[in-house]
Amino acid sequence: MPIYEFECRKCSHVFERFMKIGEGYEELACPACGVKDPKKLVTAFRTNSWSTFLDGMERKVNPYKFK
């Protein structure tokens, strides 16, 4: 289940929620002030695949570092 970030249109409080893909958020209320219909923020997709790849390459190039 993805994590989405929202910002309250009234108090500008930023909060996160686990939600199903395609689930509506119009009835979602701000935890700080209770106002519904927050603004959905655009956030970067987070993964550790790139760091795993770089670690693997580092092991191949400099194996003496990992002994």
C-alpha positions in Angstrom: 0.0 0.0 0.0 1.6 3.3 -1.0 2.1 6.3 1.3 0.6 9.6 0.1 1.5 13.0 1.4 -1.2 15.7 1.9 -1.4 19.3 2.9 -4.3 20.9 4.6 -5.8 23.8 2.6 -6.7 25.7 5.8 -3.8 25.3 8.2 -1.0 24.1 5.8 -0.3 21.0 8.0 1.5 18.3 6.0 0.7 14.7 6.8 1.0 11.2 5.4 -1.5 8.4 4.9 -1.3 4.8 3.7 -4.0 4.4 1.0 -5.0 2.0 -1.7 -4.2 3.0 -5.2 -7.2 4.9 -6.7 -8.8 5.4 -3.3 -10.5 8.8 -2.9 -9.2 11.4 -0.4 -11.9 14.0 -0.5 -13.3 12.8 2.8 -9.9 12.6 4.5 -9.6 15.1 7.4 -6.6 17.0 8.5 -5.3 15.6 11.9 -4.5 19.1 13.1 -7.7 21.0 12.4 -10.2 18.5 11.1 -10.9 20.2 7.7 -11.7 17.8 4.9 -10.5 17.7 1.3 -6.7 18.2 1.7 -4.4 18.9 -1.2 -2.5 15.9 -2.5 1.2 16.7 -2.8 3.6 15.4 -5.5 6.4 13.4 -3.8 9.3 11.4 -5.0 9.2 7.6 -5.2 11.5 6.2 -2.6 13.4 3.0 -3.1 16.7 1.5 -2.1 17.3 -0.2 -5.4 19.8 2.4 -6.6 21.8 2.2 -3.5 21.8 -1.7 -3.6 23.0 -1.5 -7.2 25.8 1.0 -6.3 26.9 -1.2 -3.4 27.1 -4.2 -5.7 29.2 -2.3 -8.2 31.5 -1.1 -5.4 32.0 -4.6 -4.2 33.1 -5.6 -7.8 35.4 -2.6 -8.3 37.0 -2.6 -4.8 36.5 -6.0 -3.2 39.3 -5.3 -0.6 37.1 -2.7 1.1 34.5 -5.4 2.1 36.7 -8.0 3.7 
